[in-house]
Amino acid sequence: MRGDRPRLVTPQFALIVLSGFAYFLSLAMLTPVIPHYVEDELHGGKVAVGVAVGSFAFGAVILRTFAGRLGDRHGRRILLIGGALTVAVSTALYGIVESYWWLLAWRLVTGFGEAAFFVGAATMITDRAPADRRGEAVSYWSVAVYGGLAFGPALGDVIRGDGRYDAAWLTSAALALIAALLGLATREVAHVTPNSETRSLVHRASVIPGVVLFCGLIPLAGFSTFVPLYVERFDIDAGPIFLLYGVLVLTVRLSAAWLPDRLGGKTAATGALTFTGTGIAIVALWPSIAGLIVGTIVFSAGMSLLYPAIFVIVLAGIPDNERASVVATVSSFFDLSQGIGAAVCGVVAAFAGNRGAFAAGAVAAGMGLVILRRFVPARVNPVLPEPAP
């Protein structure tokens, strides 16, 4: 990094990332737990599994754009702390009643907390980044996201063991509480000016890139939901596969954090969708442990670039007092992809098996690539100068 460039990774930046890591570890450790709980304890089928996983995302969609408005008007910190606390309380209540509808209700509430936390934390990260390094900042922030994805499922498998679901719920809740406590030590960026104007809940600049993100992340919904069930045919646990995925994504994000800023959002997103679709197609078409590993490697290369690339596209030209609304809108498409994607993949899996769910993800990634190339301009508006502190 050049000596004349402002420092990006500061103690406050690192604190937000650490809080995010605890938070995403809390969520990701339930990735292999929820499908088994629905099938083994609640006696649900493939569609029930997909809906249970996806209901969390539907809850996030309901609140996400309101969280963006709140973050622009009253600051990001309240979202980070309040969201983590909501996740902690709701997750602790999952197993109080052994009922599918009870689980769905609290998964929705967890989604409310997810909406608030993510908008608050992700916007605080971009607040602290220079305009020409926001893709890099989002890449470093995603260390929290994919650190959780890397280690969370393995942790969930170990804690769940042979039916210890209550221990899994309580451990997840404790990690979310740690995220909230770390959030208490965060500070707002002084130069962010509250936005008191009445604006649409949906920020229009984020819609088309958000649709691209939606399509590109449906493969992740199918992968996360059905790999834990798919690997049973090979008599292995899903934890090592998710660990491989998460570690590879982390490696690319850390070693090539500068890439989306350097290449430009559209070029980086094109590569991301190509690798994503190819990787999940390999998993679908090559039914073996080798196919699963090779496909996961290619898939992780795409996932490592997609999210930062979309953020480079949507944040260009956006003033800081609209940033939370932009983050909220584009991340709503993330939630929709996991909610609708998990449900759609569940329906496909009911008719075509787990490999059918992976194939559906490959088709969705191809659709995202077409929309990106056709409707997203190669160059977006120039970045506005940062306001003086």
Secondary structure, 3 states (H helix, E strand, C coil): CCCCCCCCCCHHHHHHHHHHHHHHHHHHCCCCHHHHHHHHHCCCCHHHHHHHHHHHHHHHHHHHHHHHHHHHHHCCHHHHHHHHHHHHHHHHCCCCCCCHHHHHHHHHHHHHHHHHHHHHHHHHHHHCCCHHHHHHHHHHHHHHHHHHHHHHHHHHHHHHCCCCHHHHHHHHHHHHHHHHHHHCCCCCCCCCCCCCCCCCCCCHHHHHHHHHHHHHHHHHHHHHHHHHHHHHHHCCCCHHHHHHHHHHHHHHHHHCCCHHHHHCHHHHHHHHHHHHHHHHHHHHHCCCHHHHHHHHHHHHHHHHHHHHHHHHHHHCCCCHHHHHHHHHHHHHHHHHHHHHHHHHHHHHHHHHHHHHHHHHHHHHHHHHHHHHHHHCCCCCCCCCCCCCC
